[in-house]
Amino acid sequence: MSDLLNDFTLEFEKPVKALEKQIEELQEAEKKSEIDISKEIKALQKKVNSLVHEIYSNLTSWERVQLSRHPKRPHTIDYINALVTDFHEVAGDRYFANDQAMIGGFGYIGDKKVCVIGIEKGRKTKEKVTHNFGMPRPEGYRKAIRLMKTASRFDIPVVTFVDTPGAYPGIGAEERGQSSAIAENLAEMFDIEVPILSLVIGEGGSGGALGIAIADRVLMMEYSIYSVISPESCASILWADPKKAEVAANSLDIGPNRALELGVIDDIVAEPSGGAHKDPEANFENVKKVLVKEIKALQKLSKKKLMDARFHKSRKMGNQTIDTMEDGDFKVYQ
């Protein structure tokens, strides 16, 4: 990872960064001299741990958005490299092209053979362009459903990694049926006869995310976001000013706790203190345990029970805020 990314610090992370720099300087000084300053280092480390807990326990929605987009945060490719062994990528949709924003293939997580599909943003400028900044085109969604149908045919569970600001809104994508491709995925994923497990690892933006997230179990990383619209797009629509994204984010309340409350997701996966990028190895190990556990549990269900539960799960989303009336109308409580 480049020095520029290593030095990247969000505004609310700066107090922690300053203390960590002091610890590094004291450790260097201790190496060069015979003076024992281990007590001072331990005291500072304790202060860092306390500050990290305080900051990350009280993030605003906008700070959470920034953290979900942190340039050092693990991407889909990182999860595949760390968790999936003997991975064989499958390319193309057999209609138009290979969309590199959508990565998919087959491999093993632990001893479980899986179909893995994920949206990749890219990290460096060239990679971002190659992966279209994590905004899939219609051919990406067609590739995803083709992989899922193949997995269903061979009784292989599906795992999807979601990390996108939304589907690509360009003219070419619209001409090739962007909305239709996503809609077809939403419908057809209900008929996939194997377990589907979806994990939001960064951004879960609108239909772009939902196109690979109709699942039996939907999980979110602790510092990820999931929303019907990105804060910038919301601000552009409401105030014709994308600079008001922070106001929009805080109004949308797009963190995992709210999504769990509404039944949009099933569980939250804890991250290392300060976020997944602070200790990627520990993060990958924890995610691997969660995925293996969830796959094993889902594989115990019959196909009928699995698909019925998937359908009813989606039907129940948001019921916590809806009171059904006798005439069929409903009232949404703010």
C-alpha positions in Angstrom: 0.0 0.0 0.0 1.4 3.4 -0.9 2.8 5.9 1.6 0.0 8.3 0.7 -2.6 5.7 1.8 -0.6 4.8 4.9 -0.6 8.5 6.0 -4.3 9.0 5.3 -6.2 10.0 8.4 -9.8 11.1 8.8 -10.5 14.2 10.8 -12.0 12.4 13.7 -9.0 10.0 13.7 -6.4 12.7 14.2 -6.4 12.7 18.0 -5.7 9.0 18.0 -3.0 9.4 15.3 -1.2 12.0 17.3 -1.0 9.8 20.4 0.1 6.8 18.3 2.9 8.9 16.8 4.0 9.8 20.4 4.1 6.1 21.2 6.2 5.4 18.2 8.7 8.2 19.1 9.0 6.9 22.7 9.6 3.4 21.4 12.3 4.6 19.1 13.9 6.7 22.0 13.8 3.6 24.3 15.7 1.6 21.7 18.4 4.2 21.4 18.9 4.8 25.1 19.2 2.6 28.2 16.3 4.5 30.0 13.3 2.4 30.7 10.2 4.3 29.7 7.9 1.3 29.3 5.5 2.6 31.9 5.0 5.9 30.0 4.4 3.9 26.8 1.8 1.6 28.5 0.1 4.7 29.9 -0.1 6.3 26.5 -1.4 3.1 24.9 -4.1 2.8 27.6 -5.1 6.4 26.7 -5.2 5.5 23.0 -7.4 2.5 23.6 -9.8 4.6 25.7 -9.9 7.4 23.1 -10.5 4.9 20.3 -13.4 3.3 22.2 -14.9 6.7 22.9 -14.6 8.0 19.3 -15.8 4.9 17.5 -18.7 4.3 19.9 -20.1 7.7 19.1 -19.7 8.1 15.4 -22.2 10.3 13.5 -23.7 8.9 10.4 -21.4 11.1 8.2 -18.3 9.9 10.1 -19.5 6.3 9.5 -19.9 7.1 5.8 -16.3 8.4 5.7 -15.1 5.3 7.6 -16.9 2.9 5.2 -15.0 4.6 2.3 -11.6 4.7 4.1 -8.9 4.1 1.4 -7.2 1.5 3.6 -10.4 -0.4 4.3 -10.4 -4.0 3.0 -12.1 -4.4 -0.4 -13.7 -7.5 -2.0 -10.4 -8.5 -3.6 -8.8 -8.4 -0.2 -11.5 -10.6 1.3 -11.2 -13.1 -1.6 -7.4 -13.3 -1.3 -7.6 -13.7 2.5 -10.6 -16.0 2.8 -11.1 -18.0 -0.4 -8.7 -20.8 -1.4 -8.4 -22.3 -4.8 -10.4 -19.4 -6.3 -11.3 -19.6 -10.0 -12.7 -16.5 -11.4 -15.5 -16.6 -14.0 -15.8 -13.7 -16.5 -18.4 -12.2 -18.8 -22.2 -12.3 -19.1 -22.4 -14.0 -22.5 -24.2 -11.0 -23.9 -22.0 -8.0 -23.9 -18.8 -7.8 -21.9 -17.0 -8.6 -18.7 -17.8 -6.0 -16.0 -14.7 -5.8 -13.7 -16.7 -4.0 -11.1 -18.3 -7.3 -10.4 -16.0 -10.1 -9.5 -17.2 -13.7 -9.2 -16.0 -17.3 -9.2 -15.7 -20.5 -7.2 -13.4 -21.6 -4.4 -13.4 -22.7 -0.8 -13.9 -20.9 2.5 -12.5 -23.3 5.1 -13.7 -26.7 3.9 -16.9 -25.3 2.3 -17.0 -25.1 -1.5 -18.6 -21.7 -2.3 -19.6 -19.4 -5.1 -18.2 -16.0 -4.3 -19.5 -12.7 -5.9 -18.5 -9.2 -4.9 -18.3 -5.6 -6.0 -14.8 -4.2 -6.2 -14.0 -0.5 -6.1 -10.3 -0.5 -6.8 -7.8 1.4 -4.7 -5.3 3.2 -6.9 -6.5 5.5 -9.7 -5.9 2.9 -12.5 -7.6 0.2 -10.5 -10.6 2.5 -9.8 -11.0 3.1 -13.5 -10.7 -0.6 -14.3 -13.3 -1.5 -11.7 -15.5 1.6 -12.5 -15.2 2.9 -9.0 -17.3 0.0 -7.8 -20.4 0.8 -9.8 -21.5 -2.3 -11.8 -23.1 -2.1 -15.2 -25.9 -4.4 -16.4 -23.5 -7.0 -17.6 -22.1 -7.2 -14.1 -25.5 -8.1 -12.6 -26.1 -10.6 -15.4 -22.7 -12.2 -14.6 -23.7 -12.4 -11.0 -27.0 -14.1 -11.6 -25.4 -16.5 -14.1 -22.9 -17.5 -11.4 -25.7 -18.0 -8.8 -27.7 -20.2 -11.2 -24.6 -22.3 -11.8 -24.0 -22.6 -8.1 -27.7 -23.6 -7.6 -27.3 -26.3 -10.3 -24.3 -27.9 -8.5 -25.6 -27.3 -4.9 -22.9 -24.8 -4.0 -23.7 -22.0 -1.4 -23.4 -18.4 -2.6 -21.5 -15.7 -0.7 -21.7 -12.0 -1.8 -19.6 -9.1 -0.7 -21.3 -5.7 -1.1 -19.3 -2.5 -1.5 -20.8 0.1 -3.9 -22.1 3.6 -3.9 -24.7 2.4 -6.4 -25.1 0.9 -9.9 -23.5 2.9 -12.7 -25.9 5.6 -14.0 -24.2 6.2 -17.4 -26.0 6.4 -20.7 -24.5 3.2 -22.0 -25.6 1.3 -18.9 -29.1 2.6 -19.2 -29.3 1.7 -22.9 -28.3 -1.8 -22.1 -31.0 -2.1 -19.4 -29.5 -1.3 -16.1 -32.8 -1.2 -14.1 -34.1 -4.3 -15.9 -30.9 -6.2 -15.0 -31.1 -5.3 -11.3 -34.9 -6.1 -11.2 -34.3 -9.5 -12.8 -31.7 -10.3 -10.2 -34.1 -9.3 -7.4 -36.7 -11.7 -8.8 -34.4 -14.6 -9.7 -32.5 -14.6 -6.5 -35.7 -15.8 -4.7 -35.6 -18.9 -6.9 -31.9 -19.8 -6.2 -32.1 -23.2 -4.4 -28.9 -22.9 -2.3 -28.0 -20.8 0.7 -27.2 -17.2 -0.1 -25.2 -15.2 2.4 -24.5 -11.5 1.8 -22.0 -9.3 3.7 -21.9 -5.5 3.4 -18.2 -4.7 3.8 -18.2 -1.0 3.0 -21.0 0.9 1.2 -24.3 -0.7 0.5 -25.8 1.8 -2.0 -29.3 1.5 -3.3 -30.3 -1.1 -5.9 -26.7 -1.4 -6.9 -26.2 -3.2 -3.6 -29.5 -5.0 -3.5 -28.9 -6.6 -6.9 -26.6 -9.1 -5.2 -28.1 -9.0 -1.7 -31.4 -10.8 -1.7 -30.1 -13.4 0.7 -31.1 -15.8 3.5 -28.7 -14.0 5.8 -27.7 -10.4 5.3 -24.9 -9.2 7.5 -23.1 -5.8 7.9 -19.7 -5.0 9.1 -19.7 -2.8 12.2 -18.6 0.3 10.3 -20.3 -0.2 7.0 -23.4 1.6 5.7 -26.6 0.5 3.9 -29.0 3.0 2.3 -31.6 3.5 -0.4 -29.4 6.4 -1.8 -25.9 7.8 -1.3 -25.7 10.9 0.9 -24.4 12.9 -2.1 -27.2 11.9 -4.4 -29.8 12.6 -1.6 -28.3 16.1 -1.1 -28.4 16.7 -4.8 -32.1 15.8 -5.0 -33.3 17.6 -1.9 -31.1 20.7 -1.9 -29.5 20.7 -5.4 -26.2 20.7 -3.5 -24.1 17.6 -3.0 -22.0 19.5 -0.5 -24.8 19.0 2.0 -24.1 15.3 2.0 -23.2 15.4 5.7 -26.7 16.7 6.5 -28.3 14.1 4.3 -26.2 11.3 5.9 -27.1 12.3 9.4 -30.8 12.4 8.4 -30.7 9.0 6.6 -29.4 7.2 9.7 -27.6 4.6 7.5 -25.6 2.6 10.1 -26.1 -1.1 10.8 -27.9 -0.7 14.1 -30.9 1.0 12.4 -30.8 -1.6 9.5 -30.9 -4.4 12.1 -33.8 -2.7 14.0 -35.8 -2.5 10.7 -35.1 -6.1 9.8 -33.1 -5.1 6.7 -30.1 -7.1 8.0 -29.9 -10.1 10.3 -26.7 -9.4 12.3 -23.7 -7.1 12.7 -20.1 -8.4 12.3 -17.7 -6.8 14.8 -14.6 -5.1 13.5 -11.2 -4.6 15.3 -10.9 -1.5 17.4 -10.8 1.5 15.1 -12.1 -0.3 12.0 -11.2 -3.3 9.8 -8.3 -1.4 8.3 -6.5 -1.2 11.7 -6.0 -5.0 11.9 -7.0 -6.7 8.6 -5.7 -10.1 9.6 -7.9 -10.2 12.8 -10.8 -8.9 10.8 -10.5 -11.6 8.1 -10.2 -14.3 10.7 -13.4 -13.1 12.4 -15.3 -12.8 9.1 -14.2 -16.3 8.1 -15.6 -17.8 11.3 -18.9 -16.0 10.8 -19.3 -17.1 7.2 -18.5 -20.7 7.9 -20.9 -20.8 10.9 -23.7 -19.2 8.8 -23.2 -21.5 5.8 -23.3 -24.6 8.0 -26.5 -23.4 9.7 -28.2 -22.6 6.3 -27.2 -25.9 4.7 -29.2 -27.8 7.4 -32.4 -26.4 6.0 -34.3 -28.1 3.2 -34.6 -26.3 -0.1 -38.3 -25.5 0.5 -37.7 -24.2 4.0 -34.7 -22.1 2.8 -36.6 -20.5 -0.1 -39.8 -19.9 1.9 -37.8 -18.3 4.7 -36.0 -16.0 2.2 -39.3 -14.8 0.8 -41.0 -14.2 4.2 -37.8 -12.5 5.5 -38.1 -9.9 2.7 -41.8 -9.5 3.2 -41.3 -8.7 6.9 -38.7 -5.9 6.4 -39.6 -2.7 8.1 -42.6 -4.1 9.9 -41.4 -2.5 13.1 -42.4 0.9 11.8 -45.6 0.0 10.0 -49.1 -0.3 11.4 -51.5 -2.0 8.9 -55.0 -0.5 8.7 -58.3 -2.4 8.1 -58.7 -0.8 4.7 -55.3 -1.9 3.5 -53.6 1.4 3.8 -50.7 1.9 6.2 -49.2 4.5 8.4 -45.5 5.0 8.7 -44.3 6.3 12.0 -41.4 8.7 12.0 
